[in-house]
Amino acid sequence: MGRIKTTMIKRKTKELLNLHGQKFTTDFEQNKTLTNQYTRGGSKKIRNIIAGYMTRLKKQEA
């Protein structure tokens, strides 16, 4: 079993997916830098969780 994502993480990730979805890929490292670009503030841990969830969503799309 994995960690359960909070509503804030899911909401922020889906918001980024709607606004900049074509720029994100299945590569975590690239998603990490893009997440850092498109979000303000927040901690490094939160940005990494969002990038990981984005990677997972992109893999499910493919």
ABEGO torsion letter per residue (X at the ends): XBBBBBAAAAAAAAAAAAAAAAABBABAAAAAAAAAAABBEEBAAAAAAAAAAAAAAAAAAX
